[in-house]
Amino acid sequence: MAMTVSEARSEIKNLFDQADVIEKKYPEGIITSQEDEAELKRLLGEVDGLEDKLSHLEDAEQRRERIMQGMERYNKPADGSQRPSPTPDAAQNGRIESPGDQFISDRGYRELKQQGSFTSQLARIAFAVNMKNGTSFVVYGRRAAQERKALVYSGGSDIVDPERRPGYIDILQREINVMDLIQRIPMTSDTVEYVREDTFTNAAATVAEASATTGTSGLKPESTLVYSIQTSPVRTVAHWVPITNRMLADAPAIRGIINGRLLLGLDLELEDQILTGDGTGENLTGLLSVAGINIQGLGSDNVADAIFKARTQIRVTGRSRPNAVVLHPNDWEAIRLLRENVATATLGNYLMGPPSAVGATTLWGMPVVESEGETENTGLVGDFAMGASLFDREMAAIRVGTIDDQFVRNMQTILAELRAAFVIWRPSAFAKVTGI
């Protein structure tokens, strides 16, 4: 089977990775093993051959892209209202293309659409869409499964309207904010093994000069450092929906499904796992469930005081610098609306400033992140920059294909999935505030 551009690039990267592993074994630059030297030459020889093939593939792809753009340009009607369509130059013109935009502007998608492949009962489609920055890819093919889902279809109406504003219904979903706090690291394995510092007892002290050769005179104190090896497995987050070929052929609709539902759904679940995953089954271990996290009960304090005490625990016990507070919107509402003189009939000013106050939402100098994924009546304070990391094994991917009898029903299935592992380097860098 002919190699595609993306496959050639992937194979070249794999060969370079293997060569780098050998090279790193010899930091002085001199390879002392004949076997390693021969293997390195073989790998680099394969790279040379693939790079030559890649050059020809890229030339062919650019030629086909130019032909497709020319066909689209000169097939447009000369008069009347024209419907603007996304082009590969959109990012260069100052507009950032979403994954859905990249999907519908891809040459392979446009070529199949123009050929009528999405409206043919006999079409069997296979192609790949390479997303910018390696964020996702799309594969069309034929798959087999036994499950049924609610069908996405047009309802018999004409969903393609070239005379009106192109687009799709705005999809309202909760914001995703917590993942903006977490460092993201790419990985190539299916498990992250790391060293966690469990105990550090600092016994450093001044020491008097020894006055005897025995006993404790002049003896220096011993500190205690306890480490443990931890593992965090890669977990898969996925969901899918069936869709008719007619909807698949409608660019604005498919863009809305990819951006507004499938990819967003993955991020929403990933945020839930990072916050509240219980570590059982296929769940990640989230920040609120990890052993060793500091816990600050509300008790007789108000919420603001309890959050400050949680901050203090992180500074004193965790030796970390808390940089954010995560609260459910309902809990943040109660804090933001606190007023003076709550025990009297006449309320005073708002404690956190008047409603007209402009500026970042903060509490004790830390930004407040509102998340519906946070457990209500529970707050989370932490050093999100240094205390945890999200490892991307396979970033968000979209796959399209047929299952069961969809082939004869003019239907296909869109699957979205990602693979990731979550590591909490130092549980004591976080504190859970309960009883809010």
N, C-alpha and C positions, 0 to 999 in steps of 0.2 A: 504494500500500500504506500502511495506517495506521502512523503513527509510534508507537514505544513510548516509555516514560518514559526508559529508558536512552539511546535514540537521540536524544531531544530534549535531554537533558542534555549528551550528547557534542557535538551540533551547536552548542549555546549556548556551550560551552567553546571550541570551535573558532573561533567568531565573535569571542569576547572575545580569544583569542590573536592573531587577525589585527588587531583594533583596537589591541591593546597594542603590536604591532610598529610601527604608524603613530605612535602616541602617543610612543613612545621616540625617534622621529626628531626630536622637538621638545622638548628638556628644559626650555626656558623656558616651555612651555605654550601658545605662540602658533603656530598652524599657518599657515605662509606659502604652502603649495601648495594651490590650489583643488581639484586632483584628489584629494589626500589628504584634504582636508576633506570633499569629497563622498563619498568612499569610506567615511570614518569614520561619517558620518551614515547611509549605507546599511546598514553593518554593525550599528550600534546599533538601527536601525529593524527589522532582521530579528530581533535579539535580543528586542525588545519583543514582536513577534508570537509568537515561539517560547515566551517565558516565559508568555504568556497561554494558549497551547496546552498547555504543561507543567502549568499549574495545573489544567486540566480533566482531563488524563491522570492526575495524582496523585490527584485526587478520585475518579476512576473506579476506580483501583487500590485505594485504601483501602476503597471500597465493596465491591469483589469480595473483598478479603481478609477483611473483616468477615463476609461471607456464608459464605465457606469455613470460617472458624473456628467460626461458629455451626453449620454442618452437621456438622463434626467433633465438636463438643462434644455436640450432642444426638443424634448417631447412635451414641454409645457405649452399651454395655449397662449396665443399671441395677445389676446385681449381678455377683458373681464377680470374679476377678482381672482387673485391667485392665493393659494394656501401655502404659507411658508413652511418649509420642512427643515429639520435639523440637518446639518452637514458636519463632516469631520473637522471643518475649520472653525466650529463654534467656539472652542476653547481659545483659539488664537484671536478671536474677535472680542475677547473679554468676558465671555459667558462660560461659567463652569458647567460642564455636562454631567448630569446625574447618570447613574447606571442605566436607567430606563432610556435616557436620551442616547447614550452610547449604543444601546441595543438596537434602537430603531434606525440609527444613522449608519449602522455597520453595512458594509458593501454586501456581505453574504445575505443579510436579512432583506435588504432592498432588492437584490437580484432575485431571490426566491419569491418575494411579493409581486414583483413585476411579471414574473413568469406564471403567476397564478397558482403557485404550489400550495398555498394555504387554503385554496378553495377547491382543490382537486381531491376526489375520493381515492385516487390511486397513488398519490404522492407519498413517497417515503423519504424523509428529509434527514440529512446529517450535515451539520456545519458547526463551526466554533466562532464565538465572538470574543476577542481579546479586549478586556476592559483596561482603561488607562490606570497606571500606577499598580497594576497587578491586583486590583481590588476584587475582581470577580470575572467569571467567564460564563459563556452560555454554550450548551451543547444540545443539538437536536438529534434525536435518534428514536429507536423503537425499544420500549421497555416492556417488562411483564410484571404484573402485580394483581392482587385480588381485591383491593380496597376501593370503595366508592366515596366520592365527596360531592358536596353541593356544587352544581355546575355554574360557571361564569358564562353567561350568554347574553345576546343582545335583546332578547324579548320580542323579536320579530320586527323591531323598528330599524330605520336606516341610521346606523351609528356613524357612518362616514359622511360628513357634511363638508365639502370643500369650500363653501361660500361663507361659513360663519367662523368665528374665532376658534382655532383648534385648541384642544385641551381636554381636561377631564374634571370630574367633580372633586373639589377639595376634600381631602380625607383628613378628618380631625383625629389626632391621636395624642397621647401624652408625650411630653418632652422627654428626651433622653439626656440626662445631665451627669449622672454619676460616672459613666465611663470616660467622660472628659477629664476626670481627676486621676484616672489610673494610667500608669505607664503601660504601653503596648509594645511587645517584643516578638519578632518573628521567630519561628522554630521549625525544625525539620523532623523531630522525633515524635513519638506518640505518648511520651511520658517525660515530665520534668522532674529530675532528681536534684535536690538542693540541700544545703547545710543550714540548719536553723539553730540559732543561739538560744538555748533554753534557760541557762543560768549564768550570771556573771556576778560573782561576789568579790568586790574590790577590797582587798586586805592591805593595800599599800599604806605604810605608816613610817614615821621617822624611826630610826634605829640607832641605839646608843652603841658606843664602841665596846667591843668585847673586853671583859675583865677576867675571863676564865676560858679554859679550853674545853670545858664540859658544861652541861646544863643549858639554860636558855639565854645565857649572856651573849648579846650581840647577834642573836638569831633573827634572821629576816623572815617576815610573815609571808605566807603562801596564799595567793588569790585562787579563786575557783572559776573555771570556765567549763561549762557543760554544753556540748553540741550534740545534735542528733541528725541523722539522715532522713529526710522526708521526700515523699514522692507525690506528685500531682498528675493524675492521668488526663489525657486529652478527652474531652467529651464532645459529642455531636449535638448541635441544635438544628432542627429541621422542621419544615412543614411544606404542604403542597396544596394546590387547587387545580381542578380540571377546568378547561376553557375550550370554547368552540374555535374552530379554525377561522371563523368570521371575526371573532373578537381578536384573535391572534394577528389577523391581517390589518387591524385598525391600530395604527401607530400610537395615537394619544391614549387610547384605552389601555394598551399593553404597557405603556410607560407608567401609567398611574398604578397598575397592578404591581409592577416590579418595585417602584419607588415607594408607593404609599402603603403597601400591604406586606409583601413578601420580605423584602430586605428590612423594613422597619420592624416587622414581627420578630425577626431574628435578634435584633438589637434590644428589643423590649424584654425578651426572655433572657438574654445574656445579662442585662442589668439586674433582673430579678435574681438570677443565680449568683451574681457577685454580691448582692446584698443579703439574700435570705436562703441561698442553697444550703441544704442540710447535710450534704456529703454522702447520702445514702443512694444506693442504686447507681443511676447515671447522673445524679446531681453533682454539681460542683460544691465545694465547701465555701460558703459565703462568709462575709465579714461578721455578721450577727451570730453565726453559728460556730465559729472557730474557737477551739479551746485556748485558754490563756488570755482572752480579751479582757480588758478592765470593765468592771460593771459599777455604775453609779446609780443608786436608786434615788427616786425623787424625794421620798420621805416628807419632811415638813418644809422643804425648800420650794421655792417657785422654780419654774422650768429654766429660766435664765441662770439662776444660781447653780442648779444641778449641772447644767452644761459647762459652766465655768469650772466646777469641781471635777468633771470628767476631763476637761482640758488639763487641769493640774495633775491628775493621775497619769496622763500620757507624758507630761514633762518629767515628773518625778520617778514614776515606776518604769515607764517605757523608754525614758531617755530620748524622746523624739519631739518633733515640733509639729503640733497639730495645725493643719492648714485648711480645714473645711468642716462644716457641720451638715449632715444630711438629715432632713426632716420630711415627714409626710406633709402635704399642703395643709391638711386640717390642723396639724399640730403647730405649724408655723403661723397659721392664722391666729390661733389663740395667743401666741407670743406677741405677734405684731400689734394686736389690738389691746394689749395691756395698757391700762391708764392709771393715773395717780388717784389716790383717795378712793380705792375700790371698796373700802369698808364704809364709806359714807354715801349719802343720797346724792351728793353733788360730785360728779366725776371731774377729774382734772385733765391735764393734757395727756396725749399719748406718750408713753415712756420712751418709745423708739422714734419720736419725732412726728410731726404732723403729716397728714395724708399727702400734702403737697411736697414733702421732702423728696429730693432727687438724689440718686446715688446708688451704689452697690448695696445689695442686701447682705448685711453683716451682723454678726453677733460676737461680741468680745473680740473684735478685730478679725474674725474668721468669716469668709463668705458662707452664706447659707444656701445649700442646694436643695431645692424641693423635688421630691421624687415620689410618685405614686407607688413605686416598687418598694419603698421603705415601709416597714411594719408600722401601722398607726399606733400611737401612744408609746413609741420607742424612738429615741434619737441615736445618731451615730456621729461621734467625733473622732478624727483620726489624722494621721500623717499619711495621706493617700499617695503622695509623691514617692516616698521611700519605703512605706510599709507593705506594699502589695504591687503585683504586676500581672498583667494579662498576656498570656503567650498565644499568639495566633499560629495555629498549625495549618489551617486552610481558611483563608478569609472568605467573606460572603460569596457564595457561588449560586448561579441560577442554571438549572438544567430543564430542558423541555423535551418531551417525548410522548409516545403513546403507550397505554396500558390496556389490558383486557380487549374489549371490543370497540375501543375508541376509534380505531383505524377506520371502521365502517360507519362511524357516526360523525365523522368530520370533527373530531375532538382530539385534544392533546392535554397533557398534564404539565404544569409548571411547578418545579420543585426548587425550593431555596434551602440552603444549608450552610453551616459553618462548623469548624472544629477549633476548639480552644481549650486551654488549661489556665487555671487561676492559682496563683501562688501568693500566700500571705507570709512575707519574710519575717515579720515581727508582730505577732498578735498583740503584744503589749503596746504597740504604737496606735492602738485603737481603743475606744471606750464606748460601751453601750449604756445609754441612759434609759432606765425603765420607769414605768409608772407615770409617764407624761399625761 
